[in-house]
Amino acid sequence: MSKRVVMVLLVFLLLVFQAQLWFGHGSLGHVTQMTKQLNGLNTTTARLQTENKQLKAEVEDLKTGMDMVEEKARFELGMLKPNEILVQYTK
């Protein structure tokens, strides 16, 4: 092969690799997009883990004592103990 053909081939390969770097799968834009998506998923995962911990604590409270049951009955269902008076104050 002549030097010119080798040079053209090398330039062509360089252009192909550059095109892959800028526009193909694994390109800089694609990596940036995937990084943003990963950060969003990590945030969602952290929030869900916190929710799961709270739910596990609530389940444990419900299993071990009646305090949680009474609290839920009072605040969510508006239940009162006998001879108890409810006073609501709104601003």
N, C-alpha and C positions, 0 to 999 in steps of 0.2 A: 504494500500500500504506500501511496505517496504521503508525504508529510501534510499535504493539504487535506487529504481525505481523513487522516487521523485527527487533524485539527478540527475539521467540520464535525466529525463524530463526537469529539470531546465537548465541543460547544453545544451540540444537540443534547448530549447527556446532561450537561450542566443545566440547560434550560428545562429539561424534563424534571430533574430533581428540584429545581427552584419552583416550578409550577406545582409540584407535589407539596412542597413546603408551604406555599402561600394559598393554594386553592384545594388541595386534596384532603382525603381523610387523614386526620392527625395534623392538619395545618394549624397555624398559630390562631386563626379565628375559631377553629373548631375546639382547640384546647381551651381557649378563653371561655367559650360558651359552656363547655363541659365543666370547667372550674366553677363558673357561676351556678350551674345546676347542682353541683356537688355541695357547694356552700348552702344553697337553699335546702337541700335534703338533710344536711347536717343540722341546720336550724330546726327543721321539722322533727327530726329524730330526737333532738334534745328536749323539745317541747313535749313530745309524746312520752318520753321517758319520765319527765316530771309529772305528767298526768298519771302515768301508770303507778308511780310511787305514791301519789296522793290516793289513788283508788285502792291500792294494796293496803295502805294505812287505814282507810275507811272500812274496808272489808275486815281487817283485823280487829278494829274497834267494834264492829257489829258482831263479830264472833265472840269477843271476850266480855263485853259489858252492855248494859242497857242504857248507858249515858248517851251513846250515839243514837240509839233508837228514839229516846226521848227528845233529843235535840232535833232530829229530822221531823218527828211528829209535831213539834212546836212550830218550827220555822217554815216547813214546807206544807204542812196540812192545817196549821192554825189550831191545833188541839191544845186544850188547857187541862190542868189538874182540877179535881173537885174543889169547889170553894175558891177558885182563883179568878181574878178579874183581869181582863185584858184592856190595856189603855194604849191606843195608838196615837202617836204624835207625828204629824206631817208638817213639813215646812212649805 
